[in-house]
Amino acid sequence: MSVDLAKLDQHLATRSYVEGYTPSQADVHVFKALSSAPSSSFINVTRWYKHIESYASEHASLSGSSKAGEAFLGSAAAAPTAADDDDDEIDLFGEDEEEDAEAERVKAERVAAYNAKKANKPKTVAKSVVTLEVKPWDDETDMEALEKSVRSIEKDGLVWGSSKLVAIGYGIKKLQITLVIEDEKISTDELQEEIAEFEDYVQSTDIAAMQKL
């Protein structure tokens, strides 16, 4: 029993298996008909052969029928008959048209599956860690009330972090506070403007550091 390697190679150019989308008895049937690994000139068959070979321990339990594999075996070809000799009965292009249609169908299915997978893939949310410095008016500014005012700002995409007071001279300390923002939702300029509205406590604000997460 011989295998039509040229036909099989052409078939596997647009498919992973002899039939369907998973290894089946059709693959096992053709695989066993090969006495050894095919010539490397049959690139697609070689790829398929190694893949099916990796399922060797599961060959007997694979699903499906071996029927589809018969199309690639030499024994499946019947002896020519008088009807076969009639040129009018020979369709020289029908098989190619069917294979082209099948290739297009498989291609369309793969593109659709890829697009669906891409659409369902979670979108990465861009975030930044910001170190913000808030300067008071003088050493008599209530820094506890200042920080409480700053943290009272609540927005979707804004998370306040740790803070500390940093001396800047003459008994004055500034508030240094860390926050995490979602870049698409929070504007640091707008946030600074909102903090500046606490004018009883805040003289100015500065971005000391900013880095992407």
Salt bridges, closest charged atoms under 4 A:
GLU70 OE2 - HIS29 NE2 2.72
GLU102 OE2 - ARG105 NH2 2.53
GLU109 OE2 - ARG105 NH1 2.43
GLU133 OE1 - LYS174 NZ 2.92
GLU147 OE2 - ARG151 NE 2.91
ASP156 OD2 - LYS185 NZ 2.98
GLU182 OE1 - LYS185 NZ 3.35
ASP183 OD2 - LYS212 NZ 2.64
GLU184 OE2 - LYS123 NZ 3.64
GLU194 OE1 - LYS155 NZ 2.98
ASP206 OD2 - LYS135 NZ 3.73
